[in-house]
Amino acid sequence: MAAVVAATTSVLADENTRLANTTVSRIVEARGELDDPAVLKECCARLQKINGMLKARVAEADAEACHEAMKGGLTGIGCDDKRLVATLCTRTKAALARTAAAYRKKYDKDLAKEVKGETSSDYGRMMAYAMSAPDRVCRHDDACKGLGCDEEALIEVCCTRTPEQLLAGKACWEGRNDASLFDHVTKELGPQYRHLNILLLKILKGERPWDEAVDDARAAQHVEKLHKECAKGMMQDFKEDKVVNWLAGCPPAEAALCADLYEKAHGKSLKSALEAKCGKKFALGLSALLVTPEEFVAMRLEKAMKGFGTNEAILVRLLGGLDHASRPSMPAVVAAYERKYGRTLKEALKSEISGDFLRASLAWISALEDPSQAFEATTACDVEACDDLEALLDALVVENASVNQMMASIDAQEVYNCCHGFGTSDGKLIALLASRSKPHLQAVAAAYYDQRDKPMVGRIREETSGWYKLLLTYLVASPEEAGAPARRAMDGLGADGVALVEFLVGNSQARVRAAKAKWEGRHDASLVDRVASSSTARARRWRCSCSRASDELGEADEAEAEALADKLAAGAAGWGTDEQAFIEVPAGVFPGMQIVVQAPSGARVGVIVPQGVGPGMQFAVPLPPPPQPQVVYNIRVGGGRHKHKHRHRHRPF
């Protein structure tokens, strides 16, 4: 494995990119420079451990999410397609393999079969392909099952897979069916496609070299032989077996060279010359040999979307059968499609398909373009035995970014679950968002938009109110998004509470803890107790969670802690204003009902619960003015002087 790592080239531009990773930057700050081999090794070991933990967590969460999407609800009937697409189609091939293993361990069922059975749609079949092992993709079940045979599917498999992949698929098929694959293919094709059978069996035997060097002289000889055969008349015998040997007996690049030389020498494409002499399916098989595998797949995708209607079956097996490491790979096919047809594959799919299949296809293509997939084997190597720690660190940093993005998508789905349905799961929402860093929450917001086509901050603001709403707006929204809504939310809420909110969500957890320690040192009291005694239940849970959360963004120096402690002292001095306060709706009280609120002065006022506010939620209540002071005047009656108490409305200065 060490040799593999040594052969891997660096994927990051400079050291600053490595240091942008929080784990690496902390180790370097504490231990020295990345030039030190010991520091480099520690960074690799620590990041490898973190990535492993995150991978396992993602797999377990995805397995549970898939089960809930397919089996959730009161009756267990139906499928949450959006959730399933967001869970499966945004993952790399390796991540799907870990999820399938976790699903098998937890539920003792095959995830690919469950998805295919529960969805009964094109995207479900595509993801069943995607979650299959490489030997399953190279098997011929789908081409030869039922009555008849799908010759085009056989051609796609045989002409776009390496000899090693086909050999693994052959062994898998024969092991499951206790029969010879060669006999089965020959029987299914029958005498009508005997020439196609010769071509496919030659390829299945591994006689098509993929990685040989191109022989220009041999290619020129083959061109002349091919022209001689194609020039034969109707009464002359066309030697199909010789044509197969010439085109399938050389590497793909050499066959493509033959096509180019033939066109230059004879003013006609080799493809059209073969189509004039061969049957339709046999000509398709030979044409597949004249281009690179990625170009052939791109051609098949275009044909599936061309003309009236769309052939979803071709899209399903081609998109689902490709991954980052396959030959051809998904990135290579995407690039080939854009070169050939002048538009991206995503644009083409948007114009031809819709619904869950479109969402799944676009997400799957994006997932397979993730650069971390190329480093799955590299990052699993033994750090102690690795010969190139710099290349390993680069691969681990890329993988860490990818896994963190997966965690963001999981958090986005959990935010939706907390806000969906009747009421809001405040406890889960608080536990989730208060324990995440600001950069991670921005990634969560982006993932939420990709999943739901709606901004996460808007949904959260719809589900919350009062200080709770303000806290989430500050925490979740980006600075430019949070500005105006936060200012509107703060109108009339008082500067004390605003200062506390800004303190909790505007600083890293390390700085919050440092300022908390300073405040408690000055006042000999617990800040958590002080906050808990001055706010409503949900705001209390939020602020206490923020003040106890783990460090994610760095340390605070002494002077900074002192300044923040001053700000914290101002913020903790009070909660609410003289004009209005926020109250929490008691259980059993719903919109339109009247409740009695007692102001701090002791006065009571009746208020109507506004629409959209239910039990456990908050809304603003205007406070009655404080009672007016009583003024005593001395009044002379007759000749005497008497004290007389007189109630008089006196406007205080």
Secondary structure, DSSP 4 states (H G I P E B T S, - for coil): -HHHHHHPPP-SSSHHHHHTSHHHHHHHHHH--TTSHHHHHHHHHHHHHHHHHHHHHHHHHHHHHHHHHHH-SSS--S--HHHHHHHHTTS-HHHHHHHHHHHHHHH-S-HHHHHHHHH-SHHHHHHHHHTS-HHHHTS-HHHHSSSS--HHHHHHHHHTS-HHHHHHHHHHHHHHHSS-HHHHHHHHHTGGGHHHHHHHHHHHTT-S-SSPPP-HHHHHHHHHHHHHHHT--TTSPP-HHHHHHHHHTS-HHHHHHHHHHHHHHHSS-HHHHHHHHS-HHHHHHHHHHSS-HHHHHHHHHHHHHSSSS--HHHHHHHHHH--SSSSS-HHHHHHHHHHHHSS-HHHHHHHH--HHHHHHHHHHHHHHT-GGGGGHHHHTS-TTT-S-HHHHHHHHHHHHHHHHHHHHHHHHHHHHHHHSSSS--HHHHHHHHTTS-HHHHHHHHHHHHHHHSS-HHHHHHHH--HHHHHHHHHHHS-HHHHHHHHHHHHTTS-HHHHHHHHHHHSS-HHHHHHHHHHHHHHHTS-HHHHHHTTS-HHHHHHHHHHHHPPP-S----HHHHHHHHHHHHHHTT--S-SSEEEEEPPTT--TT-EEEEE-TTS-EEEEEPPTT--TT-EEEEEPPPPPPPP-EEEEEETTEEEEEE--------
